[in-house]
Amino acid sequence: MTPCVARLGLAVVVAWLAACGDTHEGATPVGGLDVVPGSSAPAGEPVELESRSFSLSLADLAGTYARGNGGSWSDRLVLEADGGARRMREGCFPSGDVALAASLDGRVLTLRAATSEAASAADDATARFVVVPWGRRTYLVDAREPSEFTRAVNAGLEPRPEAWNGTTFVELRGCATNPRGRPDLPPDLDVLVLDHALHGVTAHADEVYETWVDFGREDGVRPGMRPVLAHAWPRAEEALEIVAVEPHRSRVRFVDAAQRPVPAGLTVEIGQDLPREP
């Protein structure tokens, strides 16, 4: 799937205003179902962000990273090889230029305000990112909401055509080419990225505005994943959330939480063809 720039930009706005939603990496089996934590099951285990195979250094990560919606807001991060960093925001709250100090522990990049003045100007004095190489690209995935990136990959919004049209930081130099294969994710996040595209059809909605779609656990689907209505535009406004999974079907509801049923007979899709190496 190749998303168009306009569709991606509007989808990013929706994601930004919704604060990226909840994360659901820790699905817990309940009564034979895998269920989203916080709905019908207790919270799952935290996501493991490390990866034994990761070996990049701060010098390897030096560069300029960007995210935004291609218009009303932008967020730029400059990393230096010696650990210095600056973050420049426009159209965001708070806006401005903040001096930071960077450190790298495994694949987790931590940014801290370099001075007390910088700390007072920042909404979060400490930020953590998971470093995710993908071909020649390097992404910095917010460690608080890592599933936002995996959802974007499954929706075909990543790899994106333009650096400034996406909610995840990406290094500018690597955006000249489209990456092949899968992103290099920690194991707990890698399982949240499907290795092939899935298409299903919704059944009749029940009294709680949820319904079933005909792909499930054996297809690699997990609670918290977000299929979209086929041919919907923009994709983020018509996304569904998987709240429970059986071997061959999944229970879904609209992400926007509005009290509206999911109609029967809709074609929904999720995933890209991103095969795993044997």
C-alpha positions as CSV (number, residue, x, y, z in Angstrom):
1,M,0.0,0.0,0.0
2,T,1.3,3.4,-0.9
3,P,-0.5,6.3,1.0
4,C,-0.9,9.6,-0.7
5,V,0.6,12.7,0.9
6,A,-2.7,14.5,1.5
7,R,-4.3,11.5,3.2
8,L,-1.3,11.1,5.4
9,G,-1.2,14.7,6.4
10,L,-4.8,14.7,7.6
11,A,-4.4,11.4,9.3
12,V,-1.5,12.9,11.3
13,V,-3.6,15.8,12.4
14,V,-6.2,13.4,13.7
15,A,-3.6,11.3,15.5
16,W,-1.9,14.4,17.0
17,L,-5.2,15.9,18.4
18,A,-6.1,12.5,19.8
19,A,-2.8,12.3,21.7
20,C,-2.0,9.1,19.8
21,G,-4.5,7.0,21.8
22,D,-3.8,4.2,24.3
23,T,-1.3,1.5,23.8
24,H,-2.4,-2.1,24.0
25,E,0.8,-4.2,23.7
26,G,0.0,-6.4,26.7
27,A,-3.1,-8.3,25.6
28,T,-4.3,-10.7,28.3
29,P,-6.2,-14.0,27.6
30,V,-9.6,-13.9,29.2
31,G,-12.1,-16.7,28.7
32,G,-10.4,-17.9,25.5
33,L,-10.0,-14.4,24.0
34,D,-7.1,-12.1,23.8
35,V,-8.5,-8.8,25.1
36,V,-7.3,-5.2,25.2
37,P,-6.1,-4.3,28.7
38,G,-8.4,-1.8,30.4
39,S,-11.5,-3.0,28.6
40,S,-12.3,-6.5,29.8
41,A,-9.0,-7.6,31.2
42,P,-6.3,-6.4,33.6
43,A,-3.3,-4.5,32.2
44,G,-0.6,-6.6,30.6
45,E,3.1,-6.6,31.0
46,P,5.1,-3.5,29.9
47,V,6.7,-3.6,26.4
48,E,10.4,-4.7,26.4
49,L,12.2,-2.0,24.4
50,E,15.7,-3.6,24.2
51,S,17.1,-5.7,21.5
52,R,20.3,-7.8,21.7
53,S,21.3,-7.2,18.1
54,F,21.3,-3.4,18.4
55,S,24.7,-1.8,18.2
56,L,24.4,1.9,17.0
57,S,26.1,4.7,18.9
58,L,25.3,8.4,19.5
59,A,27.7,9.2,16.7
60,D,25.7,6.9,14.3
61,L,22.5,8.7,15.2
62,A,23.8,12.2,14.7
63,G,21.6,14.2,12.3
64,T,18.4,16.1,12.0
65,Y,15.1,14.4,12.7
66,A,11.6,15.7,11.8
67,R,7.9,15.1,12.3
68,G,4.8,17.2,11.7
69,N,1.7,17.4,9.5
70,G,3.2,19.2,6.6
71,G,1.7,22.5,7.5
72,S,0.3,23.7,10.8
73,W,2.9,22.2,13.2
74,S,6.4,20.8,13.0
75,D,8.9,19.3,15.4
76,R,12.6,19.2,14.6
77,L,15.3,17.4,16.7
78,V,19.0,17.9,16.0
79,L,21.4,15.3,17.5
80,E,25.1,15.9,17.7
81,A,27.8,13.1,17.9
82,D,29.0,14.3,21.3
83,G,25.5,14.0,22.9
84,G,24.4,17.6,22.4
85,A,20.9,18.1,21.1
86,R,18.3,20.8,20.3
87,R,14.6,20.5,19.8
88,M,12.7,23.2,17.8
89,R,8.9,23.2,17.7
90,E,6.6,25.4,15.6
91,G,2.8,25.4,15.9
92,C,3.0,23.0,18.9
93,F,2.6,23.7,22.6
94,P,5.0,24.6,23.9
95,S,6.8,26.1,20.9
96,G,10.4,27.3,20.8
97,D,14.0,26.1,20.8
98,V,15.2,23.9,23.7
99,A,18.8,22.7,24.5
100,L,19.0,19.1,25.4
101,A,21.6,16.4,26.4
102,A,21.3,13.0,24.8
103,S,22.3,9.6,26.1
104,L,21.9,6.1,24.6
105,D,21.3,2.9,26.5
106,G,21.0,0.0,24.1
107,R,18.4,1.2,21.6
108,V,16.7,3.6,24.0
109,L,17.6,7.3,23.5
110,T,17.0,9.6,26.4
111,L,16.9,13.4,26.0
112,R,17.1,15.6,29.1
113,A,17.0,19.4,29.4
114,A,20.6,20.6,29.3
115,T,19.9,23.6,31.7
116,S,17.4,24.6,34.3
117,E,16.1,27.2,31.9
118,A,15.6,24.6,29.2
119,A,13.8,22.4,31.7
120,S,11.3,25.1,32.6
121,A,10.6,25.8,28.9
122,A,9.9,22.1,28.1
123,D,6.6,20.3,28.7
124,D,8.6,17.2,29.5
125,A,12.1,17.6,30.9
126,T,13.0,14.0,30.0
127,A,11.9,12.1,26.8
128,R,12.7,8.6,25.8
129,F,12.7,7.2,22.3
130,V,13.2,3.7,20.8
131,V,15.7,3.8,17.9
132,V,14.3,1.9,14.9
133,P,16.4,1.5,11.8
134,W,14.5,0.7,8.6
135,G,16.7,0.4,5.5
136,R,18.6,3.7,5.3
137,R,16.0,5.4,7.5
138,T,16.3,5.9,11.3
139,Y,13.1,6.5,13.3
140,L,12.9,7.7,16.9
141,V,9.7,6.1,18.3
142,D,8.2,7.7,21.4
143,A,8.8,5.1,24.2
144,R,5.6,6.2,25.9
145,E,3.4,5.3,22.9
146,P,5.4,2.8,20.7
147,S,2.3,1.2,19.3
148,E,1.5,4.4,17.5
149,F,4.4,3.6,15.1
150,T,3.4,0.0,14.6
151,R,-0.2,1.1,13.9
152,A,1.1,3.5,11.3
153,V,3.1,0.7,9.6
154,N,0.1,-1.6,9.6
155,A,-2.1,1.2,8.1
156,G,0.4,1.8,5.3
157,L,1.2,5.3,6.6
158,E,4.9,4.3,7.2
159,P,7.3,4.4,5.5
160,R,6.0,7.9,4.7
161,P,6.8,9.8,1.5
162,E,7.8,13.0,3.3
163,A,9.7,13.5,6.5
164,W,7.4,16.3,7.8
165,N,4.2,14.3,7.3
166,G,4.2,11.9,10.3
167,T,4.0,11.7,14.1
168,T,7.2,9.8,14.5
169,F,10.7,11.4,14.2
170,V,12.6,10.3,11.2
171,E,16.1,11.3,10.1
172,L,16.0,13.6,7.1
173,R,18.9,12.1,5.0
174,G,17.4,8.6,5.0
175,C,14.0,9.8,3.5
176,A,15.5,10.1,0.0
177,T,14.8,6.4,-0.5
178,N,11.9,4.1,0.4
179,P,13.1,1.3,2.7
180,R,12.6,-2.4,1.9
181,G,11.8,-5.2,4.2
182,R,10.7,-4.7,7.8
183,P,11.6,-2.1,10.4
184,D,14.2,-3.3,12.9
185,L,12.0,-3.3,16.0
186,P,12.5,-4.9,19.5
187,P,10.8,-8.3,19.6
188,D,7.8,-7.0,21.7
189,L,7.0,-4.4,19.0
190,D,7.9,-6.5,16.0
191,V,5.1,-8.9,16.7
192,L,2.7,-5.9,16.4
193,V,3.6,-5.4,12.8
194,L,1.9,-7.8,10.4
195,D,4.0,-9.5,7.7
196,H,1.2,-9.4,5.1
197,A,-1.9,-7.5,4.2
198,L,-5.2,-8.8,5.6
199,H,-8.8,-8.1,4.3
200,G,-12.0,-9.0,6.2
201,V,-15.7,-8.3,6.3
202,T,-17.7,-7.2,9.3
203,A,-20.7,-9.0,10.7
204,H,-23.8,-7.5,12.4
205,A,-23.1,-5.1,15.3
206,D,-24.4,-6.0,18.8
207,E,-25.9,-4.0,21.6
208,V,-22.5,-2.5,22.6
209,Y,-21.7,-1.3,19.0
210,E,-19.1,-3.9,18.5
211,T,-18.9,-6.6,15.8
212,W,-16.7,-9.4,14.4
213,V,-14.4,-9.4,11.4
214,D,-13.1,-12.6,9.8
215,F,-9.4,-12.5,10.6
216,G,-7.8,-13.5,13.9
217,R,-5.0,-14.7,16.0
218,E,-3.7,-17.2,13.5
219,D,-3.4,-14.4,11.0
220,G,-1.0,-12.5,13.4
221,V,-3.7,-10.1,14.7
222,R,-3.5,-8.8,18.2
223,P,-5.8,-6.7,20.4
224,G,-5.0,-3.0,20.0
225,M,-4.3,-3.2,16.3
226,R,-6.4,-0.9,14.1
227,P,-7.8,-2.0,10.8
228,V,-9.3,0.6,8.5
229,L,-12.3,0.6,6.2
230,A,-11.1,-0.2,2.7
231,H,-10.8,2.9,0.5
232,A,-11.6,5.2,3.4
233,W,-10.3,8.7,3.3
234,P,-8.7,9.9,5.5
235,R,-7.8,6.5,6.9
236,A,-7.5,7.6,10.6
237,E,-11.0,8.9,10.8
238,E,-12.5,5.5,9.9
239,A,-10.2,3.3,11.9
240,L,-11.5,0.4,13.9
241,E,-9.8,-1.0,17.0
242,I,-9.5,-4.7,17.7
243,V,-10.6,-5.3,21.3
244,A,-10.7,-9.1,21.4
245,V,-9.2,-11.9,19.3
246,E,-10.1,-15.5,18.6
247,P,-8.1,-17.9,16.3
248,H,-10.1,-16.9,13.1
249,R,-12.0,-13.8,14.0
250,S,-11.6,-10.5,15.8
251,R,-14.0,-8.2,17.7
252,V,-13.8,-4.5,16.6
253,R,-15.3,-1.1,17.4
254,F,-14.7,2.4,16.0
255,V,-11.6,4.1,17.5
256,D,-13.4,7.4,18.0
257,A,-15.5,5.8,20.7
258,A,-18.7,7.4,19.4
259,Q,-21.9,5.5,20.2
260,R,-22.3,4.2,16.7
261,P,-22.4,0.6,15.5
262,V,-20.1,-0.9,13.0
263,P,-22.3,-1.7,10.0
264,A,-22.3,-5.3,8.6
265,G,-20.7,-6.1,5.3
266,L,-17.9,-3.6,5.4
267,T,-14.6,-4.5,3.9
268,V,-11.7,-3.7,6.3
269,E,-8.0,-4.0,5.9
270,I,-4.8,-4.0,7.9
271,G,-1.1,-4.6,7.2
272,Q,1.4,-4.5,4.4
273,D,3.5,-7.2,2.7
274,L,6.5,-7.0,5.0
275,P,7.8,-10.6,5.1
276,R,10.1,-11.8,7.8
277,E,13.5,-13.1,6.9
278,P,13.7,-16.9,7.1
